[in-house]
Amino acid sequence: MKTQTVIVTGASSGIGKEIARYFLAKGDNVVINSNTADKLETAFKELGGGGKLAMVAGNVSDKKTGEKLVATAVEKFGSADVLVNNAGIFETKPFLEVDETYLDRFLTTNLKGTFFTTQAVIPQMLKQHGGVVINIGTPLVHHALGGVPITAPMSSKGAIHSLTLQLAAEFGKDNIRVNTIAPGTIRTPMHGDDADKTAGLHLLNRVGEVEDVAEMVYTVAKSNFITGAIINVDGGAG
């Protein structure tokens, strides 16, 4: 299988770091990103550093960060084959308490981060006559939970799902595939020690592990015929 160069945003912990680890273990080149430079440095060391790994700190909502990620991938490894838009934030707040500043946080990090980082990588993929963009969404876009007030993050994630379909349509003729992986509750630092409390939301009655998501991201990256898909990795939404 051809060696690819993979850009992973939000890769200093959790799902992003595991995605980076998974591709590295399979022999691919990886460029990791985080907005927090010291955490990124720690993750870089944890992942073993080495010649197949590079890092770029920066906020993905700024297109310059995406451009630097692509430039680093091309300079160091010769291509930018896969972009995994993993960087994102998720919190709860009742709808009537959401103000513009709070909503903008999710639109900026989640939607603009995905939008502008993808915009930065597509020209390189067009030059290469192919590429893969994998966005990270959530099954909760289509499976609302009355007891969990998440209108702000869901508005941004719903936009990412729509963006995925539109990009797949716009660039399919150029051999650029665009998909969303939508994880259920995954055991990550974001959930702290509370992850298992949501086991009942999944038909399997357990939460997922970061490896479950990384495995699917890898599968989609290596496929030649999956595009415009929203793929749930959620143990079956109860």
VENZI-V939809 format. One record per residue. N is the residue number from 1. SS is DSSP state (2 for helix, 1 for strand, 0 for the rest). PHI is phi in whole degrees, -180 to 180 (NA if undefined). D_LAST is the distance of its C-alpha to the last C-alpha in Angstrom with 1 decimal. Layout:
n	ss	phi	d_last
N	SS	PHI	D_LAST
N	SS	PHI	D_LAST
This chain:
n	ss	phi	d_last
1	0	NA	36.4
2	0	-62	38.0
3	0	-69	37.8
4	0	-114	36.0
5	1	-106	36.3
6	1	-118	32.9
7	1	-100	32.6
8	1	-124	29.7
9	0	-89	29.4
10	0	59	28.0
11	0	-104	28.8
12	0	-82	30.3
13	0	-160	27.2
14	2	56	23.6
15	2	-62	22.1
16	2	-61	25.3
17	2	-65	27.6
18	2	-69	25.6
19	2	-61	25.8
20	2	-60	29.5
21	2	-60	29.9
22	2	-63	28.3
23	2	-65	30.6
24	2	-60	33.6
25	2	-63	33.0
26	0	-89	33.0
27	0	99	36.3
28	0	-84	35.5
29	1	-91	37.0
30	1	-135	34.9
31	1	-115	35.6
32	1	-102	33.5
33	1	-136	33.3
34	1	-155	32.6
35	0	-76	34.0
36	0	-107	35.1
37	2	-60	38.0
38	2	-69	38.3
39	2	-67	34.7
40	2	-65	35.1
41	2	-60	38.3
42	2	-63	36.6
43	2	-64	33.8
44	2	-56	36.6
45	2	-69	38.4
46	2	-60	35.3
47	0	-82	34.7
48	0	97	38.3
49	0	55	40.0
50	0	83	42.2
51	0	-74	43.3
52	0	-101	40.0
53	1	-131	38.4
54	1	-135	39.3
55	1	-141	38.0
56	1	-141	38.4
57	1	-82	37.6
58	0	153	37.0
59	0	-84	34.7
60	0	-69	32.9
61	0	-70	33.3
62	0	-94	37.0
63	2	-58	37.7
64	2	-60	40.5
65	2	-64	38.0
66	2	-60	36.5
67	2	-63	40.0
68	2	-69	40.9
69	2	-61	38.0
70	2	-66	39.0
71	2	-60	42.7
72	2	-64	42.0
73	2	-60	40.0
74	2	-71	42.9
75	2	-64	45.7
76	2	-85	44.4
77	2	-123	42.7
78	0	92	44.0
79	0	-163	40.8
80	0	-134	37.5
81	0	-94	35.2
82	1	-136	31.7
83	1	-115	30.3
84	1	-110	27.0
85	1	-83	26.3
86	0	-97	24.3
87	0	-58	26.0
88	0	-174	24.0
89	0	-126	23.3
90	0	-151	20.4
91	0	-146	21.0
92	0	-114	20.0
93	0	-162	22.6
94	0	-55	22.7
95	2	-50	23.6
96	2	-72	27.0
97	2	-101	28.0
98	0	-79	27.5
99	0	-106	31.0
100	2	-63	32.2
101	2	-62	32.8
102	2	-64	29.2
103	2	-61	27.8
104	2	-62	30.3
105	2	-58	29.2
106	2	-77	25.9
107	2	-64	27.6
108	2	-72	30.3
109	2	-72	28.4
110	2	-75	25.3
111	2	-78	26.7
112	2	-64	30.4
113	2	-59	30.0
114	2	-67	28.1
115	2	-62	30.4
116	2	-79	33.7
117	2	-69	33.1
118	2	-65	32.2
119	2	-60	35.3
120	2	-73	37.3
121	2	-92	36.3
122	2	-58	36.5
123	2	-57	40.3
124	2	-67	40.5
125	2	-66	38.1
126	2	-64	40.2
127	2	-60	43.3
128	2	-83	41.6
129	0	61	40.6
130	0	162	37.0
131	1	171	34.1
132	1	-135	30.4
133	1	-115	28.4
134	1	-122	24.9
135	1	-94	23.1
136	1	-107	20.2
137	1	-113	17.6
138	1	-158	14.0
139	2	-64	10.9
140	2	-68	11.1
141	2	-60	14.1
142	0	-116	12.3
143	0	-146	9.1
144	0	-67	11.1
145	0	-119	10.6
146	0	-60	13.4
147	0	-89	14.2
148	0	-123	14.6
149	0	-81	17.8
150	0	-132	17.9
151	2	-62	19.9
152	2	-68	22.5
153	2	-64	20.5
154	2	-67	18.3
155	2	-61	21.6
156	2	-74	22.8
157	2	-71	19.8
158	2	-60	19.7
159	2	-65	23.4
160	2	-65	22.9
161	2	-60	20.6
162	2	-65	23.4
163	2	-60	26.1
164	2	-56	24.7
165	2	-65	25.1
166	2	-67	28.5
167	2	-65	29.8
168	2	-60	28.9
169	2	-71	30.9
170	2	-72	33.7
171	2	-116	34.3
172	2	-58	33.2
173	2	-64	36.9
174	2	-96	37.8
175	0	64	35.6
176	1	-107	33.3
177	1	-100	29.6
178	1	-132	27.0
179	1	-140	23.2
180	1	-118	20.3
181	1	-99	18.0
182	1	-117	14.8
183	1	-77	13.6
184	0	-79	10.5
185	0	-71	11.9
186	1	-117	15.0
187	0	-72	17.6
188	0	-137	20.4
189	2	-57	23.2
190	2	-60	21.6
191	2	-89	19.1
192	2	58	22.0
193	2	-92	21.3
194	2	-96	18.2
195	2	-54	15.7
196	2	-66	14.7
197	2	-67	14.0
198	2	-100	10.6
199	2	-54	9.6
200	2	-66	7.2
201	2	-74	5.0
202	1	-110	4.8
203	0	-59	5.0
204	0	-78	8.6
205	0	57	8.7
206	0	-155	11.0
207	0	-87	11.9
208	1	-88	13.7
209	0	-112	17.5
210	2	-58	19.8
211	2	-63	21.2
212	2	-62	18.0
213	2	-74	18.5
214	2	-59	22.2
215	2	-61	22.2
216	2	-71	20.4
217	2	-60	22.7
218	2	-62	25.6
219	2	-60	24.7
220	2	-68	24.5
221	2	-63	27.7
222	2	-90	29.6
223	0	-72	28.5
224	0	-109	31.0
225	0	-138	29.1
226	0	-113	25.7
227	0	-153	26.0
228	0	67	24.4
229	0	-109	20.9
230	1	-109	17.7
231	1	-110	16.1
232	1	-79	12.6
233	1	-122	12.8
234	0	-137	9.4
235	0	61	8.5
236	0	78	6.1
237	1	-71	3.8
238	0	-64	0.0
